[in-house]
Amino acid sequence: MDVTYTSVRLLQRENALLICNHQSAVDTVMLLAWAEKTRRVGTVRFFVKDVLKYLPGRALGMYLLDGIFLKRDWQGDKDKLQRTFARYKAQMIPSV
């Protein structure tokens, strides 16, 4: 089976938001392949369910990729998201 890969090249300092509902391991591989092809692996961030931080392996991976663990409770998650995006802005993420 042949796989054809196409993507839109991001401009320098341009951001993209990709939303995948009920992400699978295949989705993660494809997202990281896209990030590698566009030279943006270092700026990939995943929003994941808070309970995933207890899974061996994946939790460490998400933590090392600066994953954002959400509880699906807007009141609690709102502050976490605002702090996270403020940190990204202050650190000029992405810096490419």
C-alpha positions in Angstrom: 0.0 0.0 0.0 1.3 3.4 -0.9 0.8 6.4 1.4 0.8 9.9 -0.1 1.7 12.6 2.3 0.8 16.3 1.6 0.7 19.3 3.8 0.6 23.0 3.8 3.9 24.6 4.8 3.7 26.9 7.7 5.2 30.3 7.4 7.9 31.3 9.9 6.3 32.3 13.2 2.9 31.0 12.0 0.9 28.7 14.3 -1.5 25.9 13.5 -4.1 24.3 15.7 -5.0 20.7 14.8 -7.9 19.1 16.6 -8.4 15.4 16.7 -11.2 13.9 18.8 -10.6 10.6 20.4 -7.0 10.5 19.2 -5.4 7.1 18.6 -1.8 6.1 18.4 -2.0 6.4 14.6 -3.2 10.0 14.9 -0.2 10.8 17.1 2.2 9.2 14.6 0.7 11.2 11.7 0.7 14.5 13.7 4.4 14.0 14.7 5.2 13.0 11.1 3.6 16.3 9.9 5.5 18.2 12.6 8.8 16.6 11.5 8.1 17.3 7.9 7.4 21.0 8.7 10.3 21.1 11.1 8.0 21.9 14.0 8.4 18.9 16.3 9.8 21.1 19.1 6.7 23.2 19.1 4.0 20.5 19.1 1.8 20.5 22.2 -0.9 18.0 23.0 -4.1 18.7 25.1 -5.0 15.4 26.8 -7.3 14.1 29.4 -5.9 14.5 32.9 -6.3 10.8 33.7 -3.7 10.0 31.0 -1.0 11.3 33.3 -1.3 8.1 35.2 -0.5 5.8 32.2 3.1 4.6 32.2 5.0 5.6 29.1 2.4 7.9 27.5 2.3 10.1 30.6 6.0 10.7 30.5 5.9 11.3 26.7 3.1 13.9 27.1 5.0 15.5 30.0 8.2 15.7 28.0 6.3 17.2 25.1 4.9 19.8 27.4 1.4 18.3 27.2 -1.5 20.1 28.8 -3.5 17.8 31.0 -7.2 18.9 31.2 -10.0 17.7 33.5 -12.8 18.8 31.2 -13.9 21.2 33.9 -13.9 24.6 32.4 -13.6 26.5 35.7 -10.4 24.6 36.6 -9.1 24.2 33.1 -9.6 27.8 32.2 -6.9 29.1 34.6 -4.5 26.4 33.5 -5.0 27.2 29.8 -4.6 31.0 30.4 -1.3 30.4 32.4 -0.1 28.0 29.7 -0.7 30.4 26.8 0.7 33.3 28.8 3.9 31.2 29.3 4.0 30.4 25.6 3.6 34.1 24.7 6.3 35.1 27.2 8.7 32.5 25.9 7.8 33.3 22.3 6.7 29.7 21.6 7.0 28.8 18.8 10.4 30.5 18.3 10.9 29.4 14.7 
